[in-house]
Amino acid sequence: MRFKATLSSVLLFGLLDPVVSNPQLNKNGFVESRSSSAQNVTYIPNTYIVELEHTPSTKAATLLSQRLGGRVKYHVRKEFNNAKFFYGLSLTVTDGTSQKSDLLDISGVKNVWPVRLVPRPEAFIAAMPNLPSNNTLPHIRGNSDVNRPLKMAGVDKLHEKGIKGKSVKIGIIDTGVDYLHPSLGGGFGPGYKISFGYDLVGDDYTGTNTPVPDDDPLVTCAVGGHGTHVAGIIGMTDAQNQGFGLVGVAPEATIGMYRVFGCSENSGDDVIMAAMQQAAEDGVDLITMSLGSLSYWEQASPYVSLAESIVESGVAIIAALGNDGDLGPYAVSAPGLAPEVLAVGSVENEVYPTVYKAQNNIGGSLEYISVFPFITDKPLTIFQAGSGLDFPVTELQAGGCDTRVWTAAQEAITDGANTAVLIYLTKLCSLSAYSPELSALNVTTVIYYTDDPDIPVLLPEPDTVGQLTLLFLSYDQSKQIVSDIKNLATGKEYTLLFNSSTIQDSLNSAGHAIDYFSSIGPTVEMTLKPQLSAPGGNILSTYPRSAGGYAVLSGTSMAAPFTAGVYALVKSQRPDLSISEIISLLQSTAVPMKALDMDIISSVTQQGSGLINAYAAVAADSQISPSQLSLLDSPKPAKQTITIKNTSKKLRTYSISHSGASYIRTFNNFTAGSDQAFVKFTNIHEAKYATTKFSKSKLSLHPGKSAEIEVQFTAPDEPQPYSEPIYSGHIKIATDSSSYVVPYLGVPYSRSDTEYIARNTTAWVGNDRPYVGSDSTSPGVVNIGNYSILGSDGSIPDDINVPIVNFIIVQPSNLIRLEIVPVNTTFVPTYYGFDPSVKFDVADVDLPLQEGFLGVPNYGIMAQWGIGHIPPGISVAALLGWPYPNTVTGFILLYPFLTHENGTGFDLTSGAFRPLLRVLRYGANGTSADDYESWLGPIMNVKTS
C-alpha cells in the first residue's frame, strides 16, 4: 500500500548518527530492516571536541580564541592542556549557525568530533527481594561456590600463593563508588582500599547540564551502583560475619574511582576524556572503563588519540567492548575500539551463585535465583500467566504482554498478597508493560521462567522493580515447575513456601561460553576486538548499601574489571614488563573456548584469544609477539611473522600449529541473484577455515634466545562477499609444559574489489534492489514513477504518494552519496536502474544545475553520509551522519528539502530527476570516479505542494 494521510504513524529508523548540519534535511528519513536502541546515539547539540596542534606555553582555549578572531561564538566546557596526552578543548557553539566544518577550517585544528552522550553503564542485573534502605549488610553462608569466576580464570591459584595485586594502582572510571561498604574498606583516602579519585560531575549531572565536581567519588544512590559493583570485582573482601564470603580478583591493589555519571542519565565524551587524563596524571598503572557508546569506526572516536597517548606514557587501558552482540560483527563501542585499548568480551559464569530453595505442596522443592533469600510466613499460590484463556497460549500471553492475560488473572486471583505470578521471560515486552496490572491485583511477587537452555538468566536492575520481588528459575527448574503445574489434578493449586535462607549454587547450562550479548568485533578498520574474554555473566559483587549491598550483574562491564584485576596480579609479579608485554602474556596464555553446545571453537570476533588465565600468565616462561594478527581484507594476506622468546632458564622446544575458529557472517542467507529472504546476523557457526603454511613447525630455544617463524595464510574461498563474512582462528605454540595462542582474523576477499551496492536480492516481497517505489512492499518502477510529497509547510496532498529509494550497502564505506541529477545526465554508472535505451519526454525540475561532485552536475543532495578521511570537495556541513556498516537502508523523500554541496538547504520544485547513488570503495581516497561504485535510478517525477 501507499503512504496515506496518517504520516505520523510512519516509523523511520535511522541508519546513522544524527550529525545533522541542515535541520530540514533530517525531516526526510530512512527505511531499515532492524532497529536497535544501541544505534540511537545522541549528541549534545552544537558541542564539539577540538584537537589542536600544540603551541607551547599557550592554553588551548586561548589559542583557539586567537585563531577564531571572533568568527564563531562559543563557550568552553573542558580544557585539555597537557599536550602529553591531548591538547585541545570541548566547546558549545552559541551563535546557532557555526558548524563542525567552520571549526575544521581554522588553522591549527587537527580534528573535530561532536560530543556524544555516553549512556550510563547498563548491565543485566539480578533483582532482589525488597530490603530495608539501611546500611546493615546481610550475612549469608551455605555451600554456594560464590567465587567460581576466580577458579574459571586461575585466580584462586595465585591467591593461594599470596599474589593479590599489591602495589598496583588501578583507576576506575565509572558511576562512583560506595566506599563505605565494609567489603570495600569502609573509607576513602590514604590507607584505605579506595584511596584516591575524584567526582567530575556531582549527583545531579545528566550529561547536558553543568557538572559540579568535588574531590569525593562517594555514591549512595542505587542507580550509581554500577561503579560499586565494578570496584568489588577488583578489590572486595567480605568479612567473616558479613556478606557472602566474596573475594575480588586483586584485593590488595590500590583503587581509585573517577566518577563521570550522576545519579541519572548520561555523561559526555569530554567528561570521560577528562577523567582518563586525570587518572593518568595521578600516576595509575592502569585504567579500567566499563562504559562506552556504539561507534563501529575508529575514525569516529576522539578516544583513539587520547588512548594512544596515555598508553605511550606507561598507563594501560582496559575497557568493556559492549553488550551489542545481537547486532553482529563490527558493533563495538568506544573507547574499547581504540587500537591501544585492551577490549574485553564476556564469558558466562559456570554457576548461578545465589540459589535458594522453596518447598512446594506436592512433596518436592523448587530452586530459585535471587541475590537474597525470599522468606514468607505462609505458602504463595502460583498463577501462571496465560491460565484461564480459551485459546492457545503463545509467548505473547505467557510473557504477560497480552491484556487478556490480566483479565483472566483478575478472575482467578482473589488474594494477590499471597499469590506469585509465573511469567515467561520474553523480549516481547518488559516489566513496565504489566506492572500496573500486578499492582491492581495487589501482587508483589513475580517468578520468571525460561525454555532456552542456551540463554542464561539475566535480570533487571534492582532500582527498576519498585515494590516487586522478582525471582528467577534456571532452565531445568523452569521445566520442572511448568510440568508440575500441568500435571496437577483438576482444581488443585500449586503453592510454594519460601522458608529457607541457605544459599547454594546451580550449574549454569550456558556457563563457560561467550555470552550471547557480548559485542562482536572487529572494528570496521579490522583491528582485532575483543582481544580476550573474562567472566562477566552472572557475577556477584558489591552494590551500594542502600540497595542491599550486593547484586548479580552481567555484561562486559563485569569482564573488564576482572581483566584489570588479572593485569594487576601479573604487574605485581613482573613490574618491569611493558604494557604490551603484559598484554601479550594475557592474550597468549588465554584458553580458546568452544561455541555453546557445539564442537567448534568460537570465532575470534567473539572471544579474542579466549578465556583469560591468570595463573598461566604469571607462570609463563615464554614471550610471544605480536599478541594478535589482523589479516585485513584479502584472499591471500601478507606473510606474517611471529617472534618467540624463551624467558625460562631451560632449553625449550616449541611446536607450532594452527586451529581454525568459527566462520561467521554479518548477513545470513544473503546471496547475489538468489531468492532467499534477507536475514540479519544470527549466531551461526560454520566450520570453514583458513589454511596455513609455516616456515618451521618446530624449533628449540636456549634460555633468553628468540626466533621468528613466518606464517602464510590463505583465506577460505568465499563466493558470497555480500554476506560480509569473517574467518578467524589461533596459531598454537606449545612446549612440554605450557601452551600459547596468537589469535587472528580477516575478511576473505578484497573489500575494494567486490560489490558494494546489493543487486538482484530479494527482501520481504521480492523487489530487486536497488529500486524506487511507493513503499517497501510494492513493486519498484522500471523506468519512471510519479510521486506526490508533503509541502514544505507539512501540508498533505490528497494524492500523496511518497517515493522510497531503496538500497542496501553491503561493504563498509566511509562516504555514501544519494544525489539528484538531470533526467538526461550523461553520467555512466556502474549499474543502471532502468533501461537506458528508453527515452521519456518529461520536464526536469526547475532548479539551477550545480557543478556537483567529480564532474557530475547535479541539482542537489538527498542524503550524504561520511566519516573520517572524506575526499576533498565534500563539505562536512552536507553530511547527514555516519555510515554504519552491515545495515539495510533506504531513503524516503517525505519533504521537499534537499541540500547543496556546501550544506545549505533549498526547496525541491515539481519536476523530474534521477537518483544517483555513489559509494566510496573501502580504502580509496575518493578523488577519482573509479573509486566509487554507482547506481543511476529511474526517473522520479515528483510533485511538490
N, C-alpha and C positions, 0 to 999 in steps of 0.2 A: 504494500500500500504506500501511498504518498503521504508526506507530512501535511497535515491539515492545520486548522486554526489554533489548536491547542499546543502551541510550540513550547510552552513552559514545561511540558511533560517530556520533552526530548532529553535523553540522557547522553551527555557528551563526555567521554573520558579522555583525559589529556595524555599525550604521548610524552610530554616533555616537562622540564622545569619551566614555570611561567616567568621567564625573564622577558617581560613584555615591554618594549620601548614605546610602542604605539598602542594606547589603551583600546582604540577602536578595533584594532586587528584581533584582539582577544575575544571579540564578540562572535567571530566565527569559531568553528570548533573542529573536533576530531572524532572519528569513529575508531573503536578499538575493540578487540575481541576479549580483552580481560581488563579488569580494574583492580587496583590494589591501593590501600591506604598508604602503603610504603612509597608509592610514586607521588603522592600528593605533597611534594616538597614545597615548603613555604619560605618566602624571602621576607626580610624586613624591608619595607618599602623605601626605595631611594637610598639604600645603605650599602656601602662598599668597603672592602678591604683593599688598600692600595699599597703595593710593594714598590719601594723607591730604590734607585741607585744610591748607594751610601755616600753621604757627604760628611767627612769628619767634622766633629765639633759643632754640628748643626742638628737640632732636633727635627724629627720627621715632619711634625706639624708646621714648624717654621719654614722648612724647605718647601713644602707643598704650597704654603701660603704665598711665598715669594714667587714660585713658578706660575701660580694661577693668576696672580695680579688682579684679583677681584672678579675674574670672569665667571667663577662658579661660587655660589653662596652655599655654605655648609657649616655644620658643627662637628667637632671631633668627639668620637666615642672612646677610642682607645689609642694610645701611642705605643709603638714598638721601637724603642731607641737603642736596643742592644743589637748592634749590627752583627755580632757573633751568631745571633740566632735569626733575627728577622728585623728588617729596617723598613718601617712604614707606619701606617695608621689605619684605623677604621673611621668612617665618617658617614654622616647623613646629609645628603644634598637637600637644601631647604628652598631653592628657588623654583622647584616644581618643573623645570624644563631640562636641566642638565642630566646627561645620562652617562653610562659607563664609557661610551665612545669619547665623550668630552674629556674624561679623565685619562684615557689611554693616549690621547693626542698630546698630553703635556710632556715636555722634555723631562727626562729623568725618571719617568714612571715605567717600571718594569712589567707590572701586571696589575690587573684589577679583577676582583671577584665580588659578585653580590654576596651580602651576608645572609646566610641561611639560618633559619630557626632550626636548631637541632632538637628533635623530640626528646623529652626526658626519657631516661633509660626505662624500657619496659621489659619485663620478663614474665614468663608463665609462673605464677606464684601459688603456693598451696594456701588454701583458705584455712581458717581456724575457727573453732567454736568461740563465741564471744567471751572475752576475758575482761576483767575489770581494768580500766585505764589507770594502772598504778605501776610502780616500779619494782614490784615483787616478782622475781623470776621463779618459774616452776622448777621442781626437782623431779626429773623423770628418768627412771632406770628400768632396764629389762634385758632382753637378750638381742636387741637390735644391733646390727653392725653399722652404727651411725657414721663411722669413719671409713666406710668401704671405699670411697673415692681415693683416699690415701693409698690403700692397698692396690687399687687398679693401676696406679701410676708409680708404684715402688717407693713412695714417700715414707711409708711406715718403716722400711728397712733403714733408711737414713736416720730417722728419728731414734731408732734403736741404737744407732752409733753416736747419738748426741749431736747430729748435724741438723740444726734447726734455723739456719739463716742468720746467725749472729753477725752483727757489724755491717749488715747490708741495709741501705737506706732506700725505702720504697715510697714513691709519691703516687697517691691515688687521686684521680680527677673524676669527681662523681657528684652525688647529691648531698654530700656532707656525711657526718657520722655521729652516732650516739656514743661518744667515747666514755660516757658514764656507765655504760654497760659493764658489769663486773668482768665478763669474759674478754673484754677489750681493754682491760686495765683500770677502768674506773676513774680515769682522769686524763688531763691533757697537759703537755709540756715536757720539759726535760725530765727524764727518769720514768716516764710513762710509755706504754706501748705505742699510743698515738702521741707522738712527741712534738710534731710541728704541723704546719699547714696554714690555710687562710680561707676565709669566706669571701669570695669575689663578688657576691650578689645580694645576700640577705634573704630573709624568708619570703618577702613579697615580690621578688623578681619573677617576671613572666617571660622574659626573652625580648620584650619590646619596650618595657619601661626602664627607668634609670636604676642601675644597680646601687645597692647600699652596702658596700663592703665593710668587713671588720676582720680582726685577726683571730676569730674564734669559729672553727668549722663545725661547731655543735649543731646537730639537727635532732629534733624530738618529734616532729610531725611524722605520721605513719607513711605519708607519700614520699618522704625523704629516706625511706628505709633501704633503698637500693644500695646506697653507699655503705651503710652499716653492714649489710649482708656481704658485700664485696670485701670490706675490711676484715670480717670474720673469716672468710675463706683463706685469707693470707695469714692472719695472726691470732685467731681466737684461742683461748684456753679456758674451758669450763672448770669451775671449782668443783670439788668433790661433792658438795652439798647443793649444787645448783645446776640447772640446765640438763644436758643430755650426755655429758662426757665427751664433748667435741674438742677437737684439736685442729688448728689451722695448718696450712702447708709449711709456713715458715714462722712459727710462733715467737722466735727470738729476733726477728727482723725489726728494725725501727721503721715506723709507719708515719706518713704524713698524709693529710687529707686537704684537697683543694676543692672547695665547694663551688660549683658552677650552675646549680639549679636551685631555685627557690622551692617553696612548698607546693607549687603548682606550675603546670605548663612547661615552657621550654627554656632553651638557652640560645645565645648567639654564637656563631663561629668565632667571632673576635674575642668573646669572653673565654672560650675554651682555649684558644691560642694563647691568650694572656696567661692562663693557668699553666699551660705547658711550659712557657718561657719562665714563669716564676719558679716552678718546680726545678727546672734545670739550673736556674741561678742559685737555688737553695742547696745545691750540691747532692741531689739524689743520685743513686746508682741506676735506677730505672723508674720509668713512669708507666703506670697501668691505667688503661682507659676502657671502661665498659660502657661506651656510648658511641654514637655516630649517626650519620644520615646517609641514606642511599645515594650513591654517586656514580657507579659504573666506571666512569672515565677518570683516570689520574689527572688529566688536564683540567678537570672541573674543580679540583680541590686546592685551596690555599694551604692545606696541611702538608702537602708534599714538600714544599720548600722548607717550611719550618722544621718538619721532622728530620729532614736530611741534615740540617744544621745542628739540631740537638744531638743526633746520633754521632755526628762527627766530633762533637765536643766530649764524647765519652759517656753519654746517658742513653741507655736502651729505652725503647718504647714498645710496649706490648698492648695490643688493642683487640677488642672483640670485632669479629668480621661482620656480624649482623645476624638477624633471625628471619631472613627472607628466602629461605631455601625453596619455598613454593614458587618463586619467580624464576628459578633456573639459573644457568650459568651467567656470570658477569654481574649479578645483582649484589655487589659488595658495597660496604659502607666506608665512608671517610670518618676518621683518619686511618682506619685499618687497611685501606687500599694503598697507602703510600709505600713505595718500594722499601724504604728503610725501616718500616714498622713491622714487627713480628705479629701477624694476624692469626687468630686462633679460632678453630672450629669447635663444636660442642659434641661430646660423647655422653651417651645416656648412662646414668648410674646403674650398676648391676642389681641394685635392690631399691625398693621403696623403703626409705629409712624409718618412717613413722607410721607404723601399722598397729591397730588395736583390734580387740575382739568384742563383738556383741553377741548375745545369746538369742536365738530365735525360738519360736514356740512349737517347733516340730522336732525338737530333740537335737539340734545342732547349733552351729555358730557361724558367724559371718565376719570376715576380716575387712576392715575399712581403713582408708588412708586419711589421716588428718595430722596436722602438726601436733596437736594436743589431744588427749583423750576426751571423748564426749560422754558425760555422765548424766543419766536420767533417773528419776525416782521410780518410774514405772515404765512398762513397755510402750513403744510407739507403734501405732498401726501404720503399715506401709501401703500407700496408694500409688499404683503405677500409672504414670501419665499415659493416656490412651485407653484406660479401662472405661468400660461402660459405653463405648462408641458402637454404633450399629453398622460400621463399615470397616474395611481392612485398615489396620494401623500401619502407617509408614513412618519414616524418620521424622517427618514434619510433626506428626502427632506425638510420637514417643519422646521427641525433644522438647515438647511443650510449646511449639511455635504456632499451633492452631488454636484459635479461641474456643473451638468446640470442646477441646480437652478440658478447659476450665469450667465450661458449662456443666460437663459431666461430673467434674470434681465437686462442684457446688452441691450436687445432688447426693454425692457419695460421702463427703467428709462432713461429719457433724461435730467433731472435736478437733479443730485444727491444731490446738496447742499440744495435743498428744498424737499427732499424725506427722509422718515424714513422707514427702513425695519423692518417688523414684523416677528420675528423668534421664533420658538417653543423652549422652554427651555429644552434641552436634554443633556444626558451624553454621547451621541454617538460621539460628537466632541466638541471642545472648540472654543472660540472666535478666537484664533490664527489661526485656520484652514481656516477661511474665511475672516479674517481682510484684507488680501491683495486684495480680491475681492471687499470689501467695498471701500477700498482706490482707486482702479481703477475706480470705479463708482462715486467717489467724495462724497460718502455717509458718513456722520458723526454722524448720529442718528440711534440707534437700539432700538426697543421696543420688549421685551421678553414677551411671554405669556405661560400659562401652562394649562393642562387639569386634574391635580391631586389636589383635594381639601385637601388631607392629607399631602402634601409636602409643607412646607412654602417656600415663595420666598427667596432664598438665593443668594447673589450677589457677583460679583468678586471684587478683591482689586482695590481701586482707582488708584494705580500706574501702574496697568497692562492693562489699557484700552486705553492708548495712547491719541490720539486726539478725540476719540469717546465719544459720550454722550450715556449712557445706561440707559434706563427706563424700568420699570418692571410693570407687571399687576398681580393683585391678581387673584384667580381662577374665582370669579364672573365677574370681569371686562374682563378677558380673554374670557369667554363665550360670553360676550356682543359684543366685537369687532369682533370676528370670525363670529358671527351671523349677525352683521350689514354689514360686507363686503360680506358675502354670499348672503344676500338679496338685494344687490344693483341692480339697474336697469342696463341692459346691456350697457356697455360703460361709466358708471358713475364711477368716482373715489371717494375714501373715504379720507377725509382730516381731520387734527387736527390742531387747533390753540392753541398754548401754550402761554397764556397771563395772567395767574393768579399766584400770589406769596403767596396766602393764604394757610397756612398749615392746614391739617385736618388728622384724622386717619381713618382707616377702620378695621373692625373686621377681625381677622386672623382665618381662618377656622381650622387651625392646632393648635390654641392657647391653653394654659393651659394644655398641654400634653408634655410628654417626646419627645424631638427632635429625629428624626429618625437617626441623625448622632451621637448621644451621645453614647459613648462607654459602652459596656455591661460587667459587672463583672461576677463572682468574679475573683480573681487571681486563677491560677492553684492550689495553695495550699489552696484554699477555704476561704481566707479572704474576708469578705463581702465588696464589692465595687459596685457602689458608696455608700457612707454612707447616702447621702441625695442629693437633687437636688435643683437648684435655677434658676431663669430666666437667660437664656443665648442665646435665639434665637431672632434675630432682635432687638438688643439693641443699642439705640442711645447714643453716648458718644463722648467725646473729641477726637481730632485727631491733628496731627501737623498742625500748622497754614499754613505752606507752601502747605499743601494738602487740604485746605479749612476749617480746624479747627474742623470738625465733621465727623463722619462716623457711619453707622449702621453695626455692626458686629454680627455674630452668631457663637457660639461654646461653648464648656465647658470652653474655655478661658475667657468667659464673666461671666459664672456662678461661677467660683472660686473667683474672686474679690468681686462679690456680696455677697457671703458667708462670705468672710473675713470682709466685712463691717458689716454684721449682727453680726459676732463674736465680733467685736469691740463695737457694741451697747450693747450687753449683758455684755461684760467685763467692760464697763464703769459704769454699774449699779450694777454689782456684782464682784467687783475687787478681792474679797477674794476666789472666786471659783477656783479650779484647772482646768487645761486644760480638763481633762476627764469629769469633772462635767459640764463645759460649753458645750462641745460636746454632752454630754448626754441630756442637755436641748434642744440643736438644733435638735438632732435626735428625741427625744421623743415627741416634740411638732410639728414636721413636719406633713403635711397632705398628706396621700396617694392619688395618682391620678389614675383615670381610663385610660385604653388604649384609644387612639383616636377613637371616634365614636363607642365605644364598652361599654357594661355594665359589664366590668371585670377590676379588679384592675391590673395595670401594674406590671410586675414582679419586685421583689426587685432587681434583677440583673440589671435592667434598672434605677430604681428611688431611690433605697435605702429606707429610711424611708418615703420619699415623698418630697413635696414642702416645703421648709423652711418657717417658720412662726415666724418672728422676734418678733412681739408683744406677741405671746403666750410664746415664750422662756423667755422674760423678766418678764412676768406676772406669770410664772409657780409657783405653790405652792406645787409641789412635785418633788422629785428626783428619777429617775428610773435608776437602774444599773443591769446588764450591758446594754449598749445602743443598742447592736445588738447581734445576735446569729448566729454563724456558726455551722450548724449541721453536717458538713463534709459529708462523703460518707458512708451511712448506711441506710438500710431499717427501722431500729429502732434505732435512735440516742440515745445517753446517755441522761438521765434525766437532764433538765436544771433548774437552779434556778434564779429567778428574785427578786431583793430586791426593795421594795417601801418605800420611806421615806416621811413622811408628814412634809414639811417645812413651812406650813402655821401656823396661830395662832388659827385655828379652828379644831374641830373634822372633819375628812374626811372619807367618806365611798367610797370604791373602788369596782368597778365591773370589772371582768376580763373576756375577751372573745377572740375569735380567728377569724381572717379574712384572708382567703386564697387569694393569688395573682396568676397571670397568670403563667402557667406551660409552659416553653419554651424548645425547643430542639436545640442543635447545628447543628444536621443533621435532615432534614425533609424528610419523605418518605424513610427512610433508615433502612431496617429491614433485619435481617438474614433470608436467604432462600427465599426471595421474588423476584419477577421480576420487582419491582419498580425501576425507574431510581433514581440515586443519586441526591439529591437536597441539596445544601449547605444552610446555615442559611437564613431563611426568617422570618420576624417578625410575626410569627403565635402564637396566644394566645390560650391556652387550659384552660378550667375550670376544672382543675384537682388538687386537694388539699390534703395536709396532714390532718390528724386528730390529735386532741389534747385532753389531759386529764389533768385537773388542780387539784392540791392538795386542792385548795379552789377557788371558783369563786366570792367570795365577802368577804371583810374584812373592818374593821374600825380602824383608827389610830388616836390617840391623837396627838396634836402638838409635833413635834420633834421626834416622835416614828417611828420605822421601822418594817417591817415584810417581810418574804420571802414567795414566792409561788413557787411550783415546777410544771414544765410542762413536760409531757411525749408526745413526738411527735411520730407519726407513719407515715412513708413516704407513698405516694401513690404507688400502685403496678405498676411495670414497666417491661413489658415483652421484651422491645426493648432497652437494655442498649447501643446498637450501636448508637442510636440517641443522646447520651450524654445529657440527659435531666437534668433540674434543677427545683426543686419546691421551692416555697417561700411563704411568707405571713407576717402578722403582728399580734403580740399579742397586744390587745387593752386594755387599762386600763383607766377607766372613773370614774369621780366624778360628782357631780351635777353641777359643774362649769367649768370643764376642761376635756380634754381627752389627752391621751398619747399613743404612739405606741412603740413597740420594733420590728424591722424588723428581719427576719430570712431567711435563705436559706440553701439548702442542695442538695446532689445528692442521689437519692432514691435507691441506691444499693451500695455494696462494690466494689470499683474500683479494689481492689486486687483479688476479686473472680470472676470477669467477664472476657470476652474475649477481647483481645487487637488487634489481627490480624483479620480484617474483612474477612469472608469467605462466599462463595456462595451468593455473592451480585453482582448485575449487574450494569454496568456503561457504558453508551454510546452504546455499541454493544452487551452486554450480556456475556462478558467473566467472568467466575468465578474468584474471587480473593482469594489469590494471584495467579499470573501466570507469566510465562516467555514467551515472544513472540517478534515478529519483530517490532510491534508498538501497539498502544492502540486501533486499530480498527480491527486487525486481530486476529483470534482465538489463544489462547495460546497453547503451546505444552503440550503434556500429559507426555511423558517420556524422550524425547531427542530432542534437537534443534540444528541446525548447523548455525553458525554465522560467519561473517567476519567483522572486525572492522578496524578503521584507524590505520595507523602505528604511531610509536612514534614520527616520524617527520611530522605527519599530512597528509601523503600520503593517497590517497583514492583508495582502490582496486576496480577493475571492478565489482566484485561480492559482493559489500558491503551489509551487512545485519546485522544491529545493533540490539543487544538484549536489551529488556526492562524487568527489574524485577519490576513488577507492584504490589503494595500492598497498603493497607490502614491501618493506625494505628488509632483505634477509642477510645482509652482512653489515658489520659496523662501518659507519661513515660519519665523519665529523662535519659534513656540510650536505644538507638536503635542501633543494630549492624547488618550489612549485610556483611558476610564474605564468602570466597570460601573454600570449603572443598573437600577432595577426593571423587571420584565417589562412592567408596565402603566404605564410612565412616560408622562406627558402631554407630554413634550418633543416639539416638531415639528421634525424635522431638515430639512436641505436635501434629503437623499436618504434613502429607506428601503431597507434591505437585505432586506426581507421584504414580504409582503402585509399591510398594516395592518388589513385587514378580517377576517383570520383570527384567531380567539382560541383560546388554549390554557389548560387548567386545570393549571398546574404550580406547585409551591411555590417561592417566592423563596428565595434564600439566607438563612440565619438570622443576619443581621448588622444592626446598628443603621443606620438610614438617616442619612447625613450631610447637612449643609447644602449641600455641593457648591460649584459654581462658577457664578457668574452666574445664580443662581436655579434651577439644575437639581440636585435632590437626587441623591446617588449613594451607593454602598456603598464606593467607593474607586477607586484609580487602578491600572490595569495598568501603564501606562508614560506618561511625560511628558518631552518634550524641549523645551528652551528655551535661549535665549541673548540676551544684550544687554538691551534695554529691555522686559522682560516685564511684563505687566499687574499692577496691584495685586491682592493676594489669592493670587498664585502664590508658593508657598514655594520658595526655591532648594533647600531640603533635599529637595523632592519631585521634582527634576529628575534624570532618568537620564543626560542628556548633551546634547550639541549636536545640532541638526537639520542634518545635511549636506544640501545641495541635490542635485538630479539623482541620487537614489539610490532604487532599488526596495527596498521594505522590507515588513516584516510583523512580527507578534508571535506567539511560541509560548508558550503557557501550560503550562510543564512542572511548576512547583511552585505550591503554594497560597500564594504570598507576594505581597501587594499593599501599597499604602501609602495612608495618609490624606492629605488636602490639606496637612497640616503636615509631611509627610515621614516620620512614624512608621509603622513596619511593622505588619502584622497578618496573621493566617492566614485564608484563604478557607475557608468551610464549604461542605458539599454543598448544592446547590440551583441555582435558575435565575436568570439575569440577562440583560441585553442589553449588548453592547459599544457604546459611544458614542465616535465619533471626531470631534474638533473641531480644525480647522486655522485658525490666525490668518492672515488675509489680509495680504500684504506692505504695510507702511506704516501699518496700522491700530494703534490703541493698545490694543485688546483689552478695552475696558471695556463693550462692548455686544455682545449676541448677534449682531447684524448684522455684526460684524467677523469672524465665523467662518463657514467652510463646514463642514457637519456630515454625518455618516452614522450612522444608527442601525441596528444589525445585528440578525440573527435571534436567537432565544432560544438561549443556551448553557446547557444543563442539565449541570452538572459535578458529578461525584462525586469527593470527596477521600478519601484513605485515612485 
